[in-house]
Amino acid sequence: MKVSGIRQWGLAASLLLAFSIAGVQASEEIEALIDAPPAAGPRPNIVFILADDLGYTDIAPYGSEVNTPTLSALAERGVRFTNYHTAANCAPARAMLLTGVDNHLAGVPNIPEMLAPEQRTHAHYQGVLGDNVVTVATLLEDAGYHTYMAGKWHLGATPDKRPSRRGFQRTVALMDSGADNWEQRPYLPLYDQANWFADGERITLPEDFYSSRFLIDKTIEFIDSNLEDGKPFFAYVPFQAVHIPVQAPQEYIDKYMGVYDAGWDSLRNQRLERAVELGIVPPDTAMVDMATTDDWDALDAQRKRYEAKRMAVYAGMIEAMDFHIGRLVEYLKSQGQYENTIFIVTSDNGSEGSGPADPMAFPVNLGPGRLGYHLDYDRLGLKGSYNTISPSFASAAASPLSFYKFYTGEGGMRVPLIIAGEPLPQTGELNRAFTWATDITPTILSMAGVAQPGERYAGRPVLPMIGRDLTPLLTGEAERVYSEDDAVGYELTGHAALFQADYKLVVNQPPLGDGQWRLFNIVADPGETVDLASTHPVIFQRMLSRYQRYERENGVLPLPAGYTQMKQLVSNTLQTQYREGILLFLLALLVLLPFYVAYRMKKGSY
């Protein structure tokens, strides 16, 4: 069995201590031993791939019909985690993934676009990465790694917050929550332009830009530029796929035309069956009926045709991402680097369910139209097209889980996690232990043989990491990294959860939730179908008390009266970007959109 770098450093330290106790006085020899590198081979390269809004069963190793041969091959060479959880939206997840610190303390309780002015009066409610945390990139760079980033940042756009100032030596980064995948244009009227930067300076994208191809091109370019010096590298590749707008090359869309003609209920059931076959979920896993899932059979033929293509573009975008990840793998093989590279692949949150149920409905199509997008069926997913999947297909993307992005149901928080590579001892394994987004940074540091920071780093105080090193799970030396007494809390705009042992305490707010706390055994019941609050009152009350403690310790603020995510997004847009009357009218209509959606919902949350 292979031994991690951090264990070899520990072995060297133990030997030195033994020599000292034995009274060894050969100071020159001891000093030479201290200065010598560990006896292990070269430190591993680490590639951290982050998809955007990828649902739990959106890739083949987790039960998808989407062809993802590269990710399937990585899964066969590593470990798939079936009980890994992350934040319910993007920037908070990225903060935890890159620092190992709870997102509230790290300054990112929510994306900045949805923060209320009352909340912004507090230093830790700015929606940008605070100076009280140190990134994994900074720690690796200081330990002799080359550090690269190509993709979506969304953790602060001012010069001091850009990734080039947070430990990444070479960067090409999108500052915004999302953008077009074919050209340099914003996807929301919140932004004047798509804000791309390279090494801290604003850039113009190339004419032949497609996001997944471009990001892998830049990653390969960065790695290749320093390959000859023999230093290991850390490459962070946060894709735009499959964030809105959902777009893909025609050849990938064509592969999925007709695949989704049976609708979202059929897909949700097919994915559950496949996930059971793969051992991703228990055989008796049940599913809830989501209130936002429409009746497929009630749709007319034209609407069914359009919905099926929306999902075909989505699948094509996933396969295109997989193809370009494969290009990176082939490059590393050609350079003799593949055997010494560890891959970490996951998603920032669950599937995106805020796309309109009917994109042709008034006033939904006014926003994309104002930005110059079209919704034409024949060109859906291509340049100039604005595509999303509906809440109905978003539930299928998260199958068999409940809810999706922005909510704290399992569908918003449980996502794929694959850790693979020749330096790891296990291949083709499933791991069912609870794991959390803050665990990624400590795990990377352990793999690289780099210590976590103390109370101060680079002359300033920094917060301690709360995440756990997952290498004992990867080596088979432990079944859990969280004990039955450990609790992990999370909050997003009043949606909240606390994980402890096999249980999850959770509340989801309206319009999709009912604001009631519930208790689930998410190991036996990942679909969150059986509320145990009344049958396990002691566990329920104990976990509720632990969540309240989490709120106090992490500075969770109450919501302003009348707050909703959509209303705040519209309000912030009005205040910061637009003053023209026609746009005021447009955004006023968007304020009414949640009420339109709520009107279409079926009664009940479960």
C-alpha positions in Angstrom: 0.0 0.0 0.0 1.3 3.4 -0.9 2.0 5.9 1.9 1.0 9.6 1.6 3.6 12.3 1.7 2.3 13.7 5.0 2.8 10.2 6.6 6.4 10.1 5.4 7.1 13.5 6.9 5.7 12.1 10.1 7.9 9.1 9.9 11.0 11.3 9.4 10.0 13.3 12.4 9.6 10.2 14.6 13.0 8.9 13.6 14.6 12.2 14.6 12.9 12.1 17.9 14.1 8.6 18.5 17.7 9.6 17.7 17.5 12.5 20.1 16.2 10.3 22.9 19.0 7.8 22.3 21.5 10.6 22.8 22.8 10.8 19.3 25.2 13.8 19.2 26.2 13.9 15.6 24.7 17.3 14.9 25.9 17.5 11.4 24.2 14.3 10.5 21.0 15.3 12.2 21.0 18.6 10.4 21.5 16.9 7.1 18.6 14.6 7.8 16.4 17.5 8.7 17.3 19.3 5.5 16.8 16.3 3.3 13.6 15.7 1.4 11.3 12.9 2.4 12.3 9.5 1.1 9.2 9.3 -1.1 9.1 9.8 -4.9 8.1 13.0 -6.5 5.2 14.9 -5.0 2.0 14.4 -7.0 0.5 16.8 -9.4 -3.1 17.6 -8.5 -5.9 18.5 -10.9 -9.0 19.9 -9.3 -12.0 19.9 -11.8 -15.1 21.7 -10.7 -18.3 21.4 -12.7 -21.0 24.1 -12.3 -24.6 23.0 -11.4 -24.0 19.3 -12.1 -26.7 17.1 -10.7 -26.1 14.0 -8.6 -26.7 11.5 -11.5 -25.6 13.7 -14.4 -22.5 11.6 -15.2 -22.3 8.0 -16.1 -20.4 6.8 -13.0 -23.4 7.9 -11.0 -26.1 6.5 -13.1 -26.5 8.9 -16.1 -27.3 8.0 -19.7 -24.9 10.8 -20.7 -21.7 9.5 -22.3 -18.8 10.5 -20.0 -15.9 8.1 -20.9 -13.2 10.3 -19.3 -14.9 10.6 -16.0 -15.9 6.9 -16.1 -12.2 6.0 -16.6 -11.2 8.2 -13.7 -13.9 6.5 -11.5 -12.5 3.1 -12.4 -9.0 4.3 -11.3 -10.2 5.8 -8.0 -12.9 6.3 -5.4 -16.5 7.5 -6.0 -18.0 9.2 -2.9 -21.8 8.6 -2.7 -22.5 10.8 0.4 -20.5 13.9 -0.4 -22.2 17.3 0.2 -21.5 20.9 -0.8 -23.2 24.3 -0.5 -26.5 24.9 -2.3 -25.1 27.6 -4.6 -21.8 28.5 -6.2 -19.7 31.1 -4.4 -20.2 29.7 -0.9 -19.1 26.3 -2.2 -16.1 27.7 -3.9 -15.0 29.5 -0.7 -15.2 26.3 1.3 -13.5 24.2 -1.4 -10.5 26.5 -1.7 -10.0 27.3 2.0 -11.4 24.5 4.2 -13.3 27.1 6.2 -17.0 27.5 6.7 -18.3 29.9 4.0 -20.0 32.3 6.5 -16.7 32.9 8.3 -14.8 33.1 5.0 -17.0 36.0 3.9 -19.2 34.2 1.4 -22.6 33.4 3.1 -24.3 33.9 -0.3 -23.4 35.1 -3.8 -23.0 38.9 -3.7 -25.7 39.4 -6.3 -28.3 38.1 -3.7 -27.1 39.8 -0.5 -29.4 42.4 1.1 -28.1 45.9 2.0 -28.8 45.2 5.7 -26.6 42.2 5.6 -23.8 44.0 3.8 -23.2 46.2 6.8 -21.4 43.2 8.3 -17.9 42.5 7.3 -18.4 38.7 6.8 -21.5 39.3 4.5 -19.7 40.8 1.5 -19.9 37.7 -0.8 -16.2 37.8 -1.5 -13.4 35.8 -0.1 -12.1 37.4 3.1 -8.5 38.1 4.1 -9.0 36.0 7.2 -8.5 32.8 5.2 -5.7 31.4 3.1 -6.3 29.4 -0.1 -5.0 26.0 -0.9 -3.3 27.6 -3.9 -1.3 30.0 -1.6 -0.2 27.1 0.6 0.8 25.0 -2.4 2.7 27.8 -4.1 4.6 28.5 -0.9 5.5 24.9 -0.7 7.0 24.8 -4.2 4.1 24.0 -6.4 3.2 25.7 -9.6 -0.4 26.9 -9.3 -2.8 27.5 -12.2 -6.5 28.4 -12.6 -8.7 28.5 -15.7 -12.4 29.1 -15.3 -15.1 30.7 -13.1 -13.8 32.5 -10.0 -16.8 34.4 -8.5 -15.1 35.2 -5.2 -14.3 38.8 -5.7 -13.4 41.0 -8.7 -11.4 43.9 -7.2 -7.7 43.7 -7.8 -6.9 42.4 -4.3 -9.5 39.6 -4.6 -8.7 38.2 -8.0 -7.2 34.7 -8.1 -3.8 36.1 -9.2 -3.6 37.6 -5.7 -4.9 34.5 -3.9 -2.1 32.0 -4.7 -2.5 31.3 -8.4 0.6 32.0 -10.5 -1.2 31.9 -13.9 -4.9 32.5 -14.3 -7.6 33.1 -16.8 -10.8 33.7 -14.9 -14.4 34.7 -15.2 -15.3 37.0 -12.3 -19.1 36.8 -12.7 -21.6 34.2 -11.6 -21.8 33.0 -15.2 -21.6 34.1 -18.8 -22.1 33.0 -22.4 -20.2 29.9 -23.5 -19.7 31.0 -27.1 -18.7 34.7 -26.9 -17.9 37.4 -24.5 -21.4 38.5 -23.4 -23.2 38.5 -20.1 -26.1 36.2 -19.4 -28.0 38.5 -17.0 -28.8 42.2 -17.2 -26.9 42.4 -13.8 -23.6 42.7 -15.7 -22.6 45.3 -18.3 -20.2 42.8 -19.9 -18.7 39.3 -19.3 -15.7 40.1 -17.0 -12.8 37.9 -18.0 -9.3 38.5 -16.6 -5.9 36.8 -17.3 -3.2 37.1 -14.6 -5.2 39.9 -13.0 -5.8 42.0 -16.2 -8.9 42.3 -18.3 -8.9 40.4 -21.5 -10.9 39.9 -24.7 -11.8 36.3 -25.5 -10.8 34.8 -28.9 -13.2 34.6 -31.8 -13.3 30.8 -31.7 -14.2 30.7 -28.0 -16.2 27.8 -26.5 -15.8 27.7 -22.7 -14.9 24.1 -22.1 -12.4 23.9 -24.9 -10.9 27.3 -24.0 -10.4 26.4 -20.3 -8.6 23.2 -21.1 -6.5 24.9 -23.8 -5.3 27.4 -21.2 -4.7 24.7 -18.5 -2.5 22.8 -20.9 -0.7 26.0 -21.9 0.0 26.9 -18.2 1.2 23.4 -17.4 3.4 23.2 -20.5 5.1 26.5 -19.8 6.8 25.2 -16.6 7.0 21.5 -17.2 10.8 21.3 -17.7 11.7 22.6 -14.2 10.4 19.4 -12.6 8.2 21.1 -10.0 4.8 19.6 -9.3 1.7 21.6 -10.3 -1.8 22.3 -8.9 -4.4 23.0 -11.7 -7.8 24.3 -10.7 -10.3 24.0 -13.6 -13.8 25.4 -12.6 -15.9 24.9 -15.8 -18.9 26.9 -16.8 -20.7 23.7 -17.7 -23.6 23.2 -17.1 -24.5 26.7 -15.7 -27.0 28.8 -17.5 -26.9 29.5 -20.4 -26.8 25.8 -21.4 -25.0 25.6 -24.7 -23.1 23.0 -26.6 -21.6 22.3 -30.1 -24.0 20.8 -32.5 -22.2 17.5 -32.8 -22.8 16.8 -29.1 -26.4 18.0 -29.2 -27.2 15.6 -32.0 -26.2 12.6 -30.0 -29.1 13.2 -27.5 -31.8 14.2 -29.9 -34.7 11.7 -29.1 -33.1 10.5 -25.9 -35.4 12.6 -23.7 -38.7 12.2 -25.7 -40.3 10.2 -22.9 -40.0 13.1 -20.5 -38.7 13.9 -17.0 -40.5 11.3 -15.0 -39.2 8.5 -17.2 -35.6 9.9 -16.9 -35.9 10.3 -13.2 -36.9 6.6 -12.8 -34.3 5.4 -15.2 -31.5 7.2 -13.4 -32.7 5.8 -10.0 -32.6 2.2 -11.4 -29.1 2.7 -12.8 -27.9 4.3 -9.6 -29.2 1.3 -7.6 -27.4 -1.0 -10.1 -24.1 0.8 -9.5 -24.5 0.8 -5.8 -24.7 4.6 -5.6 -28.0 4.5 -3.6 -29.6 1.7 -1.6 -31.9 -0.7 -3.5 -35.1 0.5 -1.7 -34.5 4.2 -2.3 -37.7 6.1 -2.7 -38.3 9.5 -4.3 -40.6 12.4 -3.6 -42.8 14.1 -6.2 -41.5 17.6 -6.6 -44.1 20.4 -6.7 -42.3 22.0 -9.6 -42.5 18.9 -11.8 -45.1 19.4 -14.5 -47.3 16.6 -16.0 -45.4 15.5 -19.1 -48.5 13.9 -20.6 -50.4 17.1 -20.3 -48.0 18.9 -22.6 -48.8 19.3 -26.3 -46.5 17.7 -28.9 -44.7 21.0 -29.7 -43.9 21.7 -26.1 -42.6 18.1 -25.5 -40.3 18.5 -28.5 -38.9 21.8 -27.2 -38.4 20.4 -23.7 -36.6 17.3 -24.9 -34.2 19.4 -26.9 -33.5 21.7 -23.9 -32.3 18.6 -22.1 -30.4 17.3 -25.2 -28.4 20.5 -25.2 -27.7 20.0 -21.4 -26.5 16.4 -22.0 -24.4 17.6 -24.9 -22.7 20.2 -22.7 -21.8 17.6 -20.2 -20.3 15.3 -22.8 -18.4 18.2 -24.3 -16.9 19.0 -20.9 -15.9 15.3 -20.5 -14.3 15.3 -24.0 -12.1 18.3 -23.1 -11.1 16.8 -19.8 -10.0 13.8 -21.8 -7.8 16.1 -23.9 -6.1 17.2 -20.6 -5.6 13.5 -19.6 -4.1 12.7 -23.0 -1.8 15.7 -22.8 -0.5 14.6 -19.3 0.0 11.0 -20.7 2.0 12.4 -23.6 4.3 14.3 -21.2 4.8 11.5 -18.8 2.8 13.2 -16.0 -0.3 11.2 -15.9 1.0 8.5 -13.6 2.0 11.1 -11.0 -1.3 13.1 -11.1 -4.2 12.9 -8.8 -7.6 14.1 -10.1 -10.4 15.5 -7.9 -13.7 15.9 -9.8 -16.9 17.4 -8.3 -19.6 20.1 -8.6 -20.1 23.3 -6.8 -23.8 22.5 -6.1 -26.7 20.4 -7.4 -28.7 20.9 -10.6 -30.1 24.3 -11.5 -33.9 24.4 -11.2 -34.5 28.1 -11.6 -34.8 28.0 -15.4 -38.4 28.8 -16.5 -40.9 26.0 -16.8 -41.9 27.4 -20.1 -39.2 29.6 -21.7 -41.7 31.0 -24.3 -44.1 32.3 -21.6 -44.4 36.1 -21.2 -42.5 37.7 -19.5 -39.8 35.1 -19.2 -38.3 35.6 -22.7 -37.9 39.4 -22.3 -34.7 39.1 -20.2 -32.7 37.0 -22.7 -34.2 39.0 -25.6 -33.0 42.3 -24.1 -29.5 40.9 -24.1 -29.7 39.8 -27.7 -30.4 36.1 -27.2 -33.0 34.0 -29.1 -34.9 30.9 -28.0 -35.3 29.3 -31.5 -35.7 25.5 -31.5 -33.5 24.8 -34.5 -30.6 26.8 -33.1 -31.0 26.0 -29.4 -27.7 25.7 -27.6 -25.7 27.3 -30.4 -24.1 30.8 -30.5 -26.7 33.4 -29.7 -29.1 31.0 -28.0 -30.3 31.2 -24.5 -31.1 27.8 -23.1 -31.9 26.3 -19.7 -33.5 23.2 -18.4 -36.8 23.3 -16.7 -37.4 22.6 -12.9 -38.9 19.3 -14.1 -35.7 18.1 -15.8 -33.6 19.6 -13.0 -35.3 17.1 -10.6 -34.4 14.3 -13.0 -30.8 15.6 -13.1 -30.7 15.2 -9.3 -32.5 11.9 -9.3 -33.4 10.3 -6.9 -32.9 13.3 -4.6 -35.3 16.0 -3.6 -35.0 19.7 -4.4 -32.2 21.3 -6.4 -29.8 24.3 -6.4 -30.6 27.1 -3.9 -32.4 24.7 -1.6 -31.0 22.5 1.2 -32.7 19.3 0.1 -30.3 16.5 -1.0 -30.7 17.5 -4.7 -29.2 20.9 -4.0 -26.3 19.7 -1.8 -25.3 16.1 -2.7 -23.2 15.9 -5.8 -20.6 13.5 -7.4 -17.1 13.4 -6.0 -14.4 11.3 -7.7 -10.8 11.2 -6.4 -8.5 9.1 -8.6 -4.9 8.6 -9.7 -2.1 6.2 -9.8 -0.6 7.5 -6.5 -3.8 6.3 -4.7 -4.1 2.7 -3.6 -7.8 2.0 -4.2 -9.4 1.7 -7.6 -13.0 1.4 -8.7 -14.3 1.7 -5.1 -17.4 3.3 -3.7 -17.2 5.2 -0.4 -20.4 5.9 1.6 -19.0 8.0 4.4 -20.3 11.5 4.9 -18.0 14.1 3.5 -18.2 17.9 3.1 -16.9 20.7 0.9 -14.4 21.9 3.5 -12.7 18.5 3.3 -11.2 19.1 -0.1 -8.4 21.6 0.9 -7.1 19.5 3.8 -7.1 16.4 1.5 -5.1 18.2 -1.2 -2.6 19.4 1.4 -2.2 15.9 2.8 -1.6 14.5 -0.7 1.0 17.2 -1.3 2.7 16.7 2.1 2.0 20.4 3.0 1.0 21.4 6.5 -2.1 23.4 7.3 -1.5 26.9 8.4 -1.4 27.9 12.1 -3.1 30.8 13.7 -1.1 33.3 11.6 0.1 33.0 8.0 2.2 35.5 6.0 2.0 38.0 8.9 -1.7 38.0 9.4 -4.2 36.0 11.5 -6.1 33.3 9.6 -9.0 31.1 10.6 -8.4 27.4 11.2 -9.6 24.8 8.7 -12.6 22.8 9.8 -12.4 20.2 7.0 -11.2 16.7 7.4 -8.4 14.9 5.5 -10.0 12.2 3.4 -6.9 10.2 2.7 -7.7 7.6 5.4 -10.9 6.9 3.4 -8.9 6.7 0.2 -6.4 4.2 1.7 -9.0 2.2 3.4 -7.6 2.9 6.8 -10.9 4.4 8.1 -14.6 4.1 7.5 -15.4 7.6 8.6 -13.6 10.9 9.1 -16.5 12.4 11.1 -17.5 10.7 14.3 -21.1 10.2 15.3 -20.8 13.2 17.6 -19.5 15.5 15.0 -22.0 17.9 13.4 -21.7 20.0 10.2 -24.1 22.9 9.7 -25.0 25.0 6.7 -27.3 27.9 5.9 -28.4 29.8 2.8 -31.1 32.6 3.0 -33.0 30.7 5.6 -32.7 27.3 4.0 -30.6 25.3 6.5 -29.2 21.9 7.3 -27.2 20.1 9.9 -25.5 16.7 9.3 -24.7 14.3 12.1 -23.9 10.6 11.8 -26.5 9.2 9.3 -29.0 12.0 10.0 -29.8 15.3 8.4 -31.9 18.1 10.0 -33.2 20.3 7.2 -35.6 23.2 6.5 -36.5 24.6 3.1 -38.3 27.9 2.9 -41.1 28.9 0.4 -42.0 28.9 -2.4 -40.9 25.3 -2.8 -40.4 24.5 0.9 -42.8 25.0 3.8 -40.4 26.4 6.4 -40.7 23.3 8.7 -37.8 21.5 10.2 -37.5 17.9 9.2 -35.3 14.9 10.1 -34.1 12.3 7.7 -31.7 9.3 7.7 -30.0 10.2 4.5 -28.0 7.0 4.4 -31.1 4.7 4.3 -33.3 7.4 2.7 -31.3 9.6 0.4 -34.5 10.7 -1.3 -35.7 12.4 1.9 -39.1 10.7 1.9 -39.7 9.7 5.5 -39.6 12.5 8.1 -38.3 11.1 11.4 -38.9 14.3 13.5 -41.8 12.8 15.4 -40.5 9.3 15.8 -37.0 10.4 16.8 -37.7 13.4 19.0 -34.5 13.2 21.1 -32.3 13.2 18.0 -34.4 15.9 16.4 -34.2 18.3 19.4 -30.5 17.6 19.9 -29.7 18.4 16.3 -31.8 21.5 16.4 -29.9 22.7 19.4 -26.6 21.9 17.5 -27.8 23.9 14.5 -28.6 26.9 16.7 -25.1 26.7 18.0 -23.8 26.6 14.5 -25.7 29.8 13.7 -24.1 31.6 16.7 -20.6 30.4 16.1 -20.6 31.2 12.4 -22.4 34.6 12.5 -25.5 33.6 10.5 -27.6 36.7 10.2 -31.4 36.8 10.1 -33.1 37.6 6.8 -34.7 41.0 6.3 -38.5 41.1 6.3 -39.9 40.0 3.0 -36.6 38.7 1.6 -36.5 36.3 -1.3 -33.6 35.5 -3.5 -35.2 36.6 -6.7 -36.5 39.9 -5.3 -33.1 40.7 -3.9 -31.4 39.9 -7.2 -33.8 42.3 -9.0 -33.4 45.0 -6.3 -29.6 44.8 -6.5 -29.7 45.0 -10.2 -31.9 48.2 -10.1 -29.6 49.9 -7.6 -26.3 49.1 -9.2 -26.8 48.9 -12.9 -29.9 50.3 -14.5 -32.0 53.5 -14.3 -33.7 53.5 -17.7 -37.5 53.3 -17.6 -37.8 50.3 -20.0 -35.4 48.2 -17.9 -37.3 49.2 -14.7 -40.4 47.9 -16.3 -38.6 44.7 -17.3 -37.2 44.1 -13.9 -40.6 44.8 -12.3 -42.0 42.0 -14.4 -39.2 39.7 -13.2 -40.2 40.5 -9.6 -43.6 39.0 -10.5 -42.0 35.8 -12.0 -41.8 33.9 -8.7 -45.5 34.4 -8.2 -46.1 33.1 -11.7 -44.0 30.0 -10.9 -45.7 29.5 -7.5 -49.1 29.7 -9.3 -48.1 26.8 -11.5 -46.9 24.7 -8.7 -48.8 21.7 -7.3 -49.8 22.1 -3.7 -47.4 20.8 -1.1 -43.6 20.5 -1.0 -43.3 16.7 -0.8 
